[in-house]
Amino acid sequence: MLQITENQVQEIISMEMALSALREAYKECAEGKIYAGGRIFMPIRGQENVGQWLVANCTEKPYFGAKFSSVFPQNVPTLPSVISKVSLYSAVTGELQALIDANYLTAIKTGGSAAIVTDLMAKKDASKLGIIGSGLQAYSQALAIQEVRNITELYVYDVNPERVENFIYQIRKIQNHPYKIIASTTADECVAQSDIICTCTTSLTPVFSGSALKPGTHINAIGSFTSFMQELDEDTVMKSNKIITEHKEGFWDVAGDLIIPLNKGLISKDKLTGTVGEVLTRKISTRENDNEITLYESVGSGVLDIALSIEIYEKFNQ
Ligand SMILES: NC(=O)c1ccc[n+]([C@@H]2O[C@H](COP(=O)([O-])OP(=O)(O)OC[C@H]3O[C@@H](n4cnc5c(N)ncnc54)[C@H](O)[C@@H]3O)[C@@H](O)[C@H]2O)c1
């Protein structure tokens, strides 16, 4: 059994490789060549800290696997709030083939997936990116989305201004061209300036007001992954013309941003338009005009984690 460390993952993985592997995984998922099993979710000593297992199985490649993540929003300062590892198994012998550190892998997967969706759904001339939250997922959203649109301004807001300072410092090091980076004083100001919004927080309650959204905005909602977490207010969900997610398995158990308005009778389940794979394979359409508000409700996906892990494992073995 191989152990692949965070440093080794970082050496192997590139955004270009991730975008290609994730696009392929979405297509394979739409064709049933890889599918997600039910996720296991456990509150750990209260609602704030959770453990989560995401699983996926390939029907043609010889692999199945699981990603375990601990999400401890107020973790001790020396540790990240999300800690993840992938176990990759052989579908021929059932053996554990690799244990892969998956903090960076998760961030690149999450950013890469949002970039693929942004490329499909955002306006072609979208150039102003707004990010709410300034942790690891926020970083990977900027890293990935700058590859699919010509960003001219990046707005960032976080309840913790020190984290914003560090975020700006880190983004300056990885910008693919010298766009402006601006710290917004409120989340609504960040949203009002932006064509593309990414919410990447650990918040349990909405982080901006739907009334601040411009027509034509594309939103990547990354942070909420339980039935009781809501980063988006009901107004935002109700005014979204198209809502897509990674895959439908388990969606209505975990997508708090939609479950909360559903339970209030404000939307029905057909508010979910479909999956990223369905847009990529043209089973459903992308935005139809420059005024539509489009939403990618990301709840995490074992399919993407395992597909990217397979790519890393095979490259590591070459
Ligand atoms: N969709 C996915 O596939 C996926 C993958 C990985 C992580 N996540 C989730 O994304 C979230 C962020 O992860 P991370 O690793 O970046 O965490 P992190 O702890 O590094 O960063 C979260 C940031 O959110 C900020 N924040 C909290 N409440 C806020 C609010 N109301 N307004 C503005 N900022 C606020 C915090 O100050 C912090 O800087 C977590 O909930 C995590 O579980 C989702």
The ligand as a Tripos MOL2 file, in Angstrom:
@<TRIPOS>MOLECULE
LIG
   44    48     1     0     0
SMALL
NO_CHARGES

@<TRIPOS>ATOM
      1 N1        -18.0410   22.0570   -1.9180 N.am      1 LIG1
      2 C1        -16.9520   21.3470   -1.6940 C.2       1 LIG1
      3 O1        -16.6280   20.4030   -2.4220 O.2       1 LIG1
      4 C2        -16.0670   21.7070   -0.5370 C.ar      1 LIG1
      5 C3        -14.7590   21.2060   -0.4830 C.ar      1 LIG1
      6 C4        -13.9590   21.5760    0.5900 C.ar      1 LIG1
      7 C5        -14.4560   22.3990    1.5850 C.ar      1 LIG1
      8 N2        -15.7340   22.8480    1.5220 N.ar      1 LIG1
      9 C6        -16.2930   23.7260    2.5530 C.3       1 LIG1
     10 O2        -15.9070   25.0600    2.2540 O.3       1 LIG1
     11 C7        -15.8720   25.8300    3.4630 C.3       1 LIG1
     12 C8        -14.5830   26.6300    3.5150 C.3       1 LIG1
     13 O3        -13.4790   25.7580    3.5970 O.3       1 LIG1
     14 P1        -11.9950   26.3250    3.8650 P.3       1 LIG1
     15 O4        -11.0970   25.1410    3.8550 O.co2     1 LIG1
     16 O5        -11.6700   27.4540    2.9720 O.co2     1 LIG1
     17 O6        -12.1910   26.8530    5.3670 O.3       1 LIG1
     18 P2        -11.3630   27.9740    6.1630 P.3       1 LIG1
     19 O7        -11.7220   27.7910    7.6000 O.co2     1 LIG1
     20 O8         -9.9320   27.9440    5.7530 O.co2     1 LIG1
     21 O9        -11.9680   29.3800    5.6360 O.3       1 LIG1
     22 C9        -13.2690   29.7650    5.9130 C.3       1 LIG1
     23 C10       -13.2950   31.2810    5.9840 C.3       1 LIG1
     24 O10       -14.6650   31.6990    6.0710 O.3       1 LIG1
     25 C11       -14.6790   32.8970    6.8620 C.3       1 LIG1
     26 N3        -16.0470   33.1590    7.2690 N.ar      1 LIG1
     27 C12       -16.8250   32.4700    8.1430 C.ar      1 LIG1
     28 N4        -18.0490   33.0380    8.2090 N.ar      1 LIG1
     29 C13       -18.0630   34.0810    7.3380 C.ar      1 LIG1
     30 C14       -19.0370   35.0340    6.9350 C.ar      1 LIG1
     31 N5        -20.2740   35.0300    7.4420 N.pl3     1 LIG1
     32 N6        -18.6980   35.9670    6.0110 N.ar      1 LIG1
     33 C15       -17.4440   35.9860    5.4720 C.ar      1 LIG1
     34 N7        -16.4750   35.1040    5.8280 N.ar      1 LIG1
     35 C16       -16.7880   34.1630    6.7370 C.ar      1 LIG1
     36 C17       -13.7060   32.5710    7.9960 C.3       1 LIG1
     37 O11       -13.2680   33.7350    8.6710 O.3       1 LIG1
     38 C18       -12.5840   31.8660    7.2290 C.3       1 LIG1
     39 O12       -11.5940   32.7600    6.7950 O.3       1 LIG1
     40 C19       -16.0420   24.8060    4.6080 C.3       1 LIG1
     41 O13       -17.3800   24.8240    5.0580 O.3       1 LIG1
     42 C20       -15.7310   23.4880    3.9410 C.3       1 LIG1
     43 O14       -16.3640   22.3940    4.5740 O.3       1 LIG1
     44 C21       -16.5460   22.5250    0.4690 C.ar      1 LIG1
@<TRIPOS>BOND
     1     1     2 1
     2     2     3 2
     3     2     4 1
     4     4     5 ar
     5     4    44 ar
     6     5     6 ar
     7     6     7 ar
     8     7     8 ar
     9     8     9 1
    10     8    44 ar
    11     9    10 1
    12     9    42 1
    13    10    11 1
    14    11    12 1
    15    11    40 1
    16    12    13 1
    17    13    14 1
    18    14    15 2
    19    14    16 1
    20    14    17 1
    21    17    18 1
    22    18    19 2
    23    18    20 1
    24    18    21 1
    25    21    22 1
    26    22    23 1
    27    23    24 1
    28    23    38 1
    29    24    25 1
    30    25    26 1
    31    25    36 1
    32    26    27 ar
    33    26    35 ar
    34    27    28 ar
    35    28    29 ar
    36    29    30 ar
    37    29    35 ar
    38    30    31 1
    39    30    32 ar
    40    32    33 ar
    41    33    34 ar
    42    34    35 ar
    43    36    37 1
    44    36    38 1
    45    38    39 1
    46    40    41 1
    47    40    42 1
    48    42    43 1
@<TRIPOS>SUBSTRUCTURE
     1 LIG1         1 GROUP 0 **** ****
